[in-house]
Amino acid sequence: MAPTVSKAPLFCCLPGEAKIADGIDEKLGDVDKAKPWYPSAKIRVKFIEPTIDDEVCEMVVNASKEWTKQLTDKKFPSFDWVSKESEADIRISFDPSIPSWSAIGTQAQKYDKSKATMNICLGGWGSKIVWTRQQVARVTAHMFGHALGLPHAKLPSAWSSQWDLAQVEKDCGKPLATIIGKAQGLPDLSNDKSIMLFDRPSAWSILKLDELKGGSVIDDQSLLYLKDMHGHPPPDPYQLLLPVFTPKKVQPQDTWTTFTAQKRVQAPVTAQANVTLALRRLSLESMRIKTPGQNDKHRLRARAVRSSHWAGTYDIDFEAWDNSIMKKDSTCDILSFESADNRVQTGALSKDYQDTKTDIALERTVKENVVFKTPFRNTPKVVAFIHMFDVLNDDQTGTAICVQIDKPSTKGFEITYGAVSFANHGGKVVALGVNWLAHEADDYSISSGTLGLEQASGSYSKSQAFAPQFDVKPRYLFGGFSAIYTCEREKMDISCDFVNHDAKQFQLVVDAGKTNPRSNDWEVSWVAIR
């Protein structure tokens, strides 16, 4: 079919910002692939400078609703328009000196938070003028298709001639010109009236012809593809219950014996980010330490730490060390996410005093302020887990250790971890490590919380409702201890498990055995993921 030649206003859309700074490949990724948001994502949108008159801004807002009014299921993403002073995921400028462009879906998160992730050009560049409501609606519908994760559609036929890449490079820079020359569009979007097609101006054509492509309204194929890609679960988080292997004797000495257990976890390449660890079952035995003139000491130590990683794998060391023995049924829980999964932020904190053979007086707790890498829209939920501890007890005293989250805000929170000062809790904390995980409180795809154990010993269970509740049974229930009492005895044996869960609730099952008479000092934190 011959190209349409016209002097009508053109809509040309670039795959990214013209003359972008270094890092264009990282920011754009594969421009022919969809990059969906995650279930129930609330995408914050705002206008930034250079802006335009209020009437046009209102037209843009209304046109964006043409997508969201057809994405009514709460599993689909939605737009939340915020003020210029607020943090936003999508930031829209109206710069007339460059063509329209937009980041695709979650790629917007890789742009500087003070810069645009979308530009709507309504006249100026290329001496073309877009001014009718219909034309504004077409531009906006196309750009918000990108914002929701859709790339350009596959062209139904070739352009009338090759790209004039020299001119494209002059206008946009060499990196973007190279990408434009290679881009093919998404084969699944093949409708010649697709809203995700764009026009090519004569300046960028060898034959110097304006070519008009695509439709002016949201087409069924683009809408169905968008629904389909958001109707399926996001790339899976990675969860593994890692039991300890048979302890291997590493360094025998007269009074000290070292046991370790280690496993390399083969995690999916896409799930290497936000690795979170929690101790799920602890079955430990300690060796006594003879200290002249004092009570015999015994030490309980366990840790699950991420030691290193490379393409496709990361190492988790799950072990007891020095004079502690970890039994085979000890278990840690591991959770990780795809790097583009913006639903969670995580971190790790630790203190290690490394004075391993003396009865030293340590500060009881450590209090730190944590600042999120990216502020949350609303005050998030934050939960924490103990992933490493080293305590020194005697026959009369035990040690209660815990991690506590306080004063959460959109920007960060306060975390306190260490020994809890109770009567008869006189042991020494030599080392303690904690993980934390934060998510939007109203995120429909994640629920979390912390439960205290209400029984002094033995086994029991309790039900816990998800808040908010899910529409389907969550695929993952991750968790472990956030408060631990290491008793004055030489052995520890306690476990927690999550069973019988549906869309509304789950059952926490705790087996405290007979070796933990103060199990009511324990707490369990959990995260459920749709």
PABA-548929 format. One record per residue (C-alpha): x, y, z; residue number from 1. Coordinates in steps of 0.05 Angstrom, whole numbers. Example, Ala and Ser with C-alpha at 12.3 -4.5 7.8 and 13.67 -1.06 7.14 Angstrom:
! PABA-548929
       x       y       z  seq
     246     -90     156    1
     273     -21     143    2
***
This chain:
! PABA-548929
       x       y       z  seq
       0       0       0    1
      28      68     -20    2
      44     114      38    3
      -2     171      55    4
      29     238      36    5
       0     296      74    6
      15     364     103    7
     -31     347     161    8
      -3     352     232    9
      44     294     247   10
      51     253     309   11
     121     226     314   12
     140     187     376   13
     211     168     397   14
     227     107     440   15
     262     152     490   16
     285     223     505   17
     320     258     448   18
     395     267     458   19
     390     229     524   20
     452     226     568   21
     494     164     581   22
     456     102     600   23
     407     102     543   24
     411      26     534   25
     398      14     608   26
     339      62     609   27
     306      38     545   28
     321     -37     546   29
     289     -72     487   30
     242     -20     457   31
     202     -74     420   32
     182    -110     484   33
     124     -96     532   34
     144     -75     602   35
      82     -83     645   36
      71     -56     715   37
      52    -102     772   38
     -17    -122     796   39
     -57     -64     823   40
      -1     -15     813   41
     -21      57     827   42
      20      97     778   43
      32     168     803   44
      29     220     747   45
      44     295     746   46
      60     352     699   47
     128     385     702   48
     161     443     666   49
     156     462     611   50
      81     458     618   51
      22     484     579   52
     -45     518     593   53
     -95     486     640   54
    -145     470     585   55
     -96     425     548   56
     -74     393     614   57
    -147     376     628   58
    -152     346     558   59
     -92     302     572   60
    -120     278     638   61
    -187     262     607   62
    -155     226     548   63
    -113     183     595   64
    -178     159     626   65
    -196     126     561   66
    -149      71     581   67
    -165      65     655   68
    -241      66     647   69
    -233       0     609   70
    -185     -29     661   71
    -236     -36     716   72
    -210     -99     750   73
    -169     -80     811   74
    -112    -125     788   75
     -99     -74     731   76
     -56     -13     742   77
     -88      56     750   78
     -65     128     745   79
     -62     173     806   80
     -53     246     787   81
     -12     283     839   82
      11     355     850   83
      76     383     820   84
     108     381     889   85
      94     306     899   86
     137     246     878   87
     112     214     814   88
     127     154     771   89
     106     187     706   90
     128     260     696   91
     100     296     635   92
     131     356     600   93
     106     396     539   94
     172     413     505   95
     158     438     434   96
     231     434     413   97
     234     357     411   98
     186     303     387   99
     138     266     433  100
     169     208     471  101
     155     164     530  102
     188     112     574  103
     155      44     567  104
     121      19     630  105
     169       5     688  106
     228      33     649  107
     205     100     675  108
     236      82     742  109
     305      86     713  110
     300     160     696  111
     324     216     741  112
     267     232     790  113
     271     306     772  114
     266     295     697  115
     210     279     649  116
     191     207     632  117
     144     231     577  118
     141     291     530  119
      79     311     492  120
      97     356     433  121
      37     397     410  122
      71     440     359  123
     139     471     345  124
     184     412     328  125
     188     400     253  126
     142     459     240  127
      81     414     251  128
      23     438     293  129
     -24     393     332  130
     -82     432     360  131
    -150     397     354  132
    -180     359     411  133
    -180     296     369  134
    -106     303     355  135
     -90     317     429  136
    -131     255     447  137
     -92     212     397  138
     -24     236     422  139
     -45     225     495  140
     -75     156     483  141
     -11     134     448  142
      34     161     502  143
      -6     131     559  144
      -5      64     522  145
      71      69     530  146
      64      90     603  147
      22      27     616  148
      76     -16     584  149
      60     -22     510  150
     116     -12     459  151
     103      10     387  152
      60     -34     343  153
      90     -73     286  154
      84     -33     222  155
      34     -66     174  156
      79     -50     114  157
     148     -21     103  158
     159      54     103  159
     161      84      33  160
     236      90      39  161
     292      80      89  162
     303     124     149  163
     348     184     138  164
     389     164     199  165
     438     221     189  166
     382     271     200  167
     354     229     258  168
     423     230     290  169
     427     305     281  170
     360     315     314  171
     363     261     368  172
     435     238     377  173
     471     176     353  174
     449     125     406  175
     375     139     394  176
     384     141     318  177
     414      71     321  178
     356      45     362  179
     305      77     316  180
     338      45     255  181
     334     -24     286  182
     266     -22     320  183
     212     -67     290  184
     153     -58     338  185
     114    -112     374  186
      91    -167     326  187
      29    -181     369  188
       4    -111     353  189
      -7    -117     279  190
     -71     -76     268  191
     -57     -22     216  192
    -103      24     257  193
     -67      11     322  194
     -63      69     370  195
       9      47     382  196
      31      65     311  197
      62     133     296  198
      75     179     238  199
     143     192     205  200
     160     263     185  201
     189     277     117  202
     255     301     147  203
     269     230     170  204
     253     196     104  205
     301     188      46  206
     244     206      -2  207
     224     265      42  208
     151     243      49  209
     105     252     109  210
      75     184     125  211
      14     177     170  212
       5     110     206  213
     -44      82     256  214
    -111     103     285  215
    -135     159     329  216
    -172     118     382  217
    -154      60     427  218
    -161      -3     385  219
    -186     -70     412  220
    -121    -107     397  221
     -79     -59     439  222
    -130     -60     495  223
    -135    -136     496  224
     -59    -143     496  225
     -54     -94     554  226
    -107    -132     593  227
     -74    -198     579  228
      -4    -177     601  229
     -31    -147     666  230
     -80    -203     677  231
     -24    -253     686  232
      21    -253     748  233
      85    -212     744  234
     152    -247     737  235
     154    -292     797  236
     190    -274     860  237
     235    -331     879  238
     223    -367     945  239
     261    -426     972  240
     258    -462    1038  241
     331    -482    1049  242
     342    -537    1100  243
     412    -546    1128  244
     452    -605    1103  245
     489    -655    1146  246
     539    -613    1185  247
     610    -618    1160  248
     667    -615    1210  249
     714    -560    1188  250
     762    -542    1244  251
     767    -589    1304  252
     804    -564    1365  253
     810    -586    1437  254
     753    -544    1465  255
     722    -514    1402  256
     689    -549    1344  257
     666    -515    1280  258
     608    -540    1239  259
     582    -508    1176  260
     528    -521    1125  261
     526    -486    1059  262
     486    -488     995  263
     490    -450     929  264
     421    -429     908  265
     406    -431     833  266
     359    -372     828  267
     327    -348     763  268
     367    -293     730  269
     308    -244     735  270
     300    -254     810  271
     366    -228     836  272
     342    -165     871  273
     316    -150     941  274
     340    -216     970  275
     308    -225    1039  276
     325    -280    1089  277
     290    -305    1151  278
     303    -361    1201  279
     243    -409    1198  280
     265    -468    1241  281
     321    -469    1292  282
     349    -534    1318  283
     415    -517    1353  284
     461    -546    1405  285
     518    -509    1439  286
     586    -530    1465  287
     605    -505    1535  288
     659    -453    1546  289
     701    -460    1609  290
     715    -393    1641  291
     756    -395    1706  292
     719    -366    1766  293
     653    -359    1728  294
     594    -401    1709  295
     602    -445    1649  296
     581    -409    1585  297
     547    -437    1524  298
     537    -404    1457  299
     482    -409    1405  300
     498    -384    1336  301
     461    -388    1270  302
     463    -347    1206  303
     435    -344    1136  304
     472    -292    1094  305
     480    -276    1021  306
     555    -281    1008  307
     563    -269     933  308
     527    -275     867  309
     539    -275     792  310
     496    -285     730  311
     440    -333     746  312
     460    -351     818  313
     472    -325     887  314
     504    -359     948  315
     467    -367    1013  316
     509    -389    1073  317
     462    -422    1122  318
     502    -448    1181  319
     522    -452    1253  320
     595    -436    1268  321
     649    -444    1320  322
     621    -480    1381  323
     549    -488    1358  324
     518    -547    1321  325
     460    -538    1273  326
     417    -600    1262  327
     392    -622    1194  328
     320    -599    1203  329
     339    -526    1213  330
     309    -483    1157  331
     315    -413    1129  332
     267    -378    1081  333
     293    -340    1021  334
     254    -290     979  335
     279    -249     920  336
     249    -206     865  337
     260    -183     794  338
     301    -119     793  339
     244     -81     758  340
     193    -102     811  341
     179     -36     845  342
     129     -63     896  343
     181     -73     951  344
     243     -43     980  345
     289     -84    1025  346
     352     -77    1065  347
     398    -110    1116  348
     431     -85    1180  349
     479    -119    1228  350
     525    -111    1288  351
     583    -158    1301  352
     627    -148    1361  353
     674    -205    1345  354
     698    -216    1417  355
     682    -289    1415  356
     713    -318    1479  357
     703    -266    1533  358
     642    -245    1572  359
     638    -173    1547  360
     584    -122    1564  361
     550    -100    1501  362
     500     -44    1489  363
     431     -72    1496  364
     400     -46    1431  365
     419      -8    1368  366
     373      44    1339  367
     381      68    1267  368
     343     111    1218  369
     331      79    1149  370
     317     123    1088  371
     282      92    1028  372
     317      96     961  373
     251     119     932  374
     197     150     975  375
     131     113     979  376
      65     144     958  377
      33     131    1026  378
      61     107    1093  379
      84      36    1077  380
      81     -28    1116  381
     149     -50    1141  382
     167    -118    1171  383
     234    -145    1195  384
     266    -213    1205  385
     326    -239    1243  386
     374    -275    1196  387
     436    -281    1241  388
     450    -283    1316  389
     506    -300    1364  390
     491    -301    1438  391
     528    -322    1500  392
     488    -351    1559  393
     502    -385    1625  394
     461    -435    1666  395
     420    -381    1700  396
     406    -331    1645  397
     380    -330    1574  398
     379    -275    1522  399
     319    -244    1487  400
     335    -211    1421  401
     288    -176    1374  402
     280    -126    1317  403
     226     -72    1320  404
     200     -22    1268  405
     178      47    1291  406
     155     113    1261  407
     146      90    1189  408
     135     146    1138  409
     137     154    1063  410
     211     170    1068  411
     237     119    1118  412
     230      89    1187  413
     265      77    1253  414
     291       7    1269  415
     314     -19    1336  416
     349     -86    1344  417
     388    -121    1398  418
     376    -150    1467  419
     311    -139    1503  420
     320    -118    1576  421
     277    -164    1618  422
     288    -197    1685  423
     331    -259    1679  424
     351    -241    1608  425
     424    -231    1625  426
     460    -263    1567  427
     506    -226    1519  428
     492    -210    1447  429
     556    -217    1407  430
     526    -208    1338  431
     458    -195    1307  432
     435    -187    1234  433
     366    -167    1209  434
     330    -159    1142  435
     271    -112    1129  436
     220    -108    1074  437
     173     -49    1058  438
     113     -43    1011  439
      55       4     999  440
       1     -10    1051  441
     -55     -10     999  442
     -18     -53     948  443
     -69    -106     929  444
     -15    -157     912  445
      23    -158     980  446
       3    -166    1052  447
      48    -170    1113  448
      49    -168    1189  449
      80    -191    1255  450
      50    -240    1305  451
      70    -251    1378  452
      71    -322    1405  453
      21    -328    1461  454
      40    -395    1492  455
      99    -411    1537  456
     117    -479    1508  457
      93    -537    1465  458
      57    -532    1399  459
      -2    -488    1379  460
     -32    -451    1320  461
     -70    -387    1308  462
    -106    -357    1248  463
     -87    -291    1216  464
    -127    -251    1165  465
     -94    -218    1106  466
    -102    -142    1104  467
    -119    -125    1051  468
    -151    -191    1032  469
    -134    -222     965  470
    -182    -242     909  471
    -143    -307     899  472
     -99    -350     943  473
     -30    -318     948  474
      25    -356     914  475
      78    -343     967  476
      78    -340    1043  477
     147    -320    1067  478
     168    -310    1138  479
     209    -324    1199  480
     226    -300    1269  481
     232    -227    1288  482
     241    -239    1363  483
     280    -298    1392  484
     292    -321    1464  485
     356    -362    1470  486
     343    -398    1535  487
     394    -415    1589  488
     397    -487    1565  489
     446    -514    1514  490
     393    -531    1463  491
     343    -494    1422  492
     288    -525    1380  493
     231    -482    1353  494
     197    -474    1286  495
     142    -435    1251  496
     102    -453    1190  497
      45    -423    1149  498
      -9    -472    1129  499
     -81    -477    1105  500
     -80    -409    1071  501
    -133    -383    1024  502
    -149    -314     997  503
    -171    -288    1065  504
    -126    -318    1118  505
     -73    -368    1138  506
     -55    -409    1199  507
      10    -399    1236  508
      35    -464    1267  509
      90    -459    1320  510
     126    -518    1351  511
     165    -494    1412  512
     181    -562    1439  513
     205    -570    1511  514
     271    -533    1504  515
     242    -463    1501  516
     203    -448    1565  517
     196    -373    1547  518
     170    -380    1475  519
     121    -324    1490  520
     180    -277    1481  521
     183    -298    1407  522
     152    -263    1347  523
     141    -283    1275  524
     138    -235    1215  525
     108    -255    1148  526
      97    -231    1077  527
      44    -258    1029  528
      48    -245     955  529
      -8    -253     905  530
***
